[in-house]
């Protein structure tokens, strides 16, 4: 049974996309001006009218892919919650929360933990998605379930970063599931 009976009912639910995205040098696609996850977040906004909230690390990751990977791995290994530029104080006004992120070392980037762990998920509907180049959702679904306690967690979606620019129909189908 579908949670939403049609596209209009999706638009009737107040929603927000909380996402982390990184431009600069990316694996398999080279340098990009806009991160893959941000492109998907914008598709969701176009389809549903959702608000967007971008999570940005206070000190940006390196623009070089390898250095960024090393920084992200160190954060993960130390279970850090790095400072972020701006914090979303609550999600009280939203029914549906989309969570988007690239897969970093098998899960969400640590700045996403910084933001998501501050929110009250009770009674919310959560749909999550990842962009990647071979990792799928990694272990992020388990982390989302642990963080978003009290929410109804719906199936996630994964999109290869190199396929993002041709994935709007896939995103719309996932939203309407």
C-alpha positions as CSV (number, residue, x, y, z in Angstrom):
1,X,0.0,0.0,0.0
2,X,1.4,3.4,-0.9
3,X,1.7,6.1,1.7
4,X,0.7,8.7,-0.9
5,X,-2.1,8.0,-3.3
6,X,-0.9,10.4,-6.0
7,X,1.6,13.2,-6.6
8,X,-0.8,15.8,-5.3
9,X,-1.0,14.2,-1.9
10,X,2.8,14.3,-1.7
11,X,2.7,18.1,-2.3
12,X,0.0,18.5,0.5
13,X,2.5,17.2,3.1
14,X,4.8,19.9,4.4
15,X,8.3,18.6,3.7
16,X,11.9,19.5,3.9
17,X,15.1,18.0,2.5
18,X,18.0,18.0,4.9
19,X,21.1,17.2,2.9
20,X,24.9,17.4,2.7
21,X,26.5,17.8,-0.6
22,X,30.0,18.6,-1.8
23,X,31.2,20.1,-5.0
24,X,34.9,20.3,-6.0
25,X,36.7,17.1,-7.1
26,X,34.4,14.1,-6.9
27,X,35.1,10.4,-7.6
28,X,34.4,9.3,-11.2
29,X,33.0,12.7,-12.3
30,X,35.9,15.0,-11.8
31,X,35.4,18.6,-10.7
32,X,31.8,19.7,-10.3
33,X,30.3,23.1,-9.4
34,X,27.3,21.5,-7.7
35,X,27.4,18.3,-5.7
36,X,25.3,15.3,-6.8
37,X,23.3,15.2,-3.6
38,X,22.3,18.8,-4.0
39,X,21.0,18.1,-7.5
40,X,18.8,15.3,-6.2
41,X,17.6,17.6,-3.3
42,X,16.6,20.2,-6.0
43,X,14.7,17.5,-7.9
44,X,12.7,16.7,-4.7
45,X,12.0,20.4,-4.2
46,X,10.7,20.6,-7.8
47,X,8.5,17.6,-7.5
48,X,7.1,18.2,-3.9
49,X,7.7,21.8,-3.1
50,X,9.8,20.8,-0.2
51,X,12.0,23.3,1.7
52,X,15.8,22.7,1.5
53,X,18.2,22.8,4.4
54,X,21.9,22.3,3.4
55,X,24.2,21.0,6.1
56,X,27.7,22.5,5.7
57,X,30.8,21.7,7.7
58,X,32.1,24.8,9.5
59,X,35.5,24.1,8.1
60,X,34.9,22.7,4.6
61,X,36.5,19.5,3.5
62,X,39.4,19.7,1.2
63,X,38.5,20.4,-2.5
64,X,40.9,17.5,-3.4
65,X,39.1,14.2,-3.4
66,X,41.8,12.1,-1.7
67,X,42.3,14.7,1.0
68,X,38.6,15.0,1.6
69,X,38.4,11.2,2.0
70,X,41.2,11.2,4.5
71,X,39.5,14.0,6.5
72,X,36.2,12.2,6.5
73,X,37.8,8.9,7.5
74,X,39.5,10.5,10.5
75,X,36.2,12.0,11.6
76,X,34.5,8.7,11.3
77,X,37.2,6.8,13.1
78,X,37.1,9.3,16.0
79,X,33.2,9.3,16.0
80,X,33.4,13.1,15.7
81,X,30.5,15.5,15.4
82,X,32.2,18.3,13.5
83,X,30.9,21.9,13.8
84,X,28.4,22.9,11.1
85,X,27.8,26.4,9.7
86,X,24.1,26.6,10.5
87,X,21.9,24.3,12.6
88,X,18.3,23.6,11.8
89,X,16.8,24.0,15.3
90,X,13.7,21.8,14.8
91,X,11.5,20.1,12.2
92,X,8.2,20.7,14.1
93,X,6.5,22.3,11.0
94,X,7.2,19.3,8.7
95,X,5.5,15.9,8.2
96,X,7.9,14.4,5.7
97,X,11.7,14.8,6.1
98,X,13.9,13.7,3.2
99,X,17.5,13.1,4.2
100,X,20.2,13.1,1.5
101,X,23.9,12.5,1.6
102,X,26.9,11.1,-0.3
103,X,28.2,7.9,1.2
104,X,31.4,8.6,3.1
105,X,33.1,5.4,4.3
106,X,30.0,3.4,4.2
107,X,27.6,5.8,5.8
108,X,26.5,9.5,6.2
109,X,29.2,12.2,6.4
110,X,29.8,13.0,10.1
111,X,28.4,16.6,9.7
112,X,25.0,15.0,9.0
113,X,25.2,13.2,12.4
114,X,25.9,16.6,14.0
115,X,22.6,18.0,12.6
116,X,20.3,15.0,12.6
117,X,21.1,14.0,16.2
118,X,19.8,17.4,17.4
119,X,16.2,16.9,16.1
120,X,13.1,15.3,17.5
121,X,11.9,12.6,15.0
122,X,8.7,11.6,16.9
123,X,5.8,11.1,14.5
124,X,7.8,12.2,11.4
125,X,7.9,10.3,8.0
126,X,11.5,9.9,6.8
127,X,12.7,9.1,3.3
128,X,16.4,9.0,2.8
129,X,18.7,8.8,-0.2
130,X,22.4,8.5,-1.0
131,X,24.6,9.4,-3.9
132,X,27.6,7.2,-4.5
133,X,29.8,5.5,-7.0
134,X,29.4,1.9,-5.9
135,X,28.5,1.9,-2.2
136,X,24.8,2.0,-2.5
137,X,23.3,2.9,0.8
138,X,26.1,1.3,2.7
139,X,25.2,1.0,6.4
140,X,23.4,4.4,6.4
141,X,19.9,2.8,6.7
142,X,20.9,1.4,10.1
143,X,22.3,4.8,11.2
144,X,19.2,6.6,10.0
145,X,17.0,4.2,12.0
146,X,19.1,4.7,15.1
147,X,19.1,8.5,14.8
148,X,15.5,9.0,13.7
149,X,13.8,7.1,16.6
150,X,10.1,7.6,16.7
151,X,9.8,8.3,13.0
152,X,8.3,6.1,10.3
153,X,11.3,5.2,8.1
154,X,10.4,4.5,4.5
155,X,12.6,2.7,2.0
156,X,15.7,4.5,0.9
157,X,17.0,5.3,-2.6
158,X,20.5,5.2,-3.9
159,X,21.7,6.9,-7.1
160,X,25.2,6.7,-8.7
161,X,26.7,10.1,-8.8
162,X,27.6,9.7,-12.4
163,X,23.9,9.1,-13.2
164,X,22.3,11.9,-11.1
165,X,21.8,14.3,-14.0
166,X,19.5,11.7,-15.7
167,X,17.7,10.4,-12.6
168,X,14.8,12.9,-12.1
169,X,12.2,10.2,-13.1
170,X,13.8,7.7,-10.7
171,X,13.5,10.3,-7.9
172,X,9.9,11.0,-8.7
173,X,9.0,7.3,-8.8
174,X,10.7,6.9,-5.4
175,X,8.8,9.9,-3.9
176,X,5.5,8.4,-5.0
177,X,6.1,4.9,-3.7
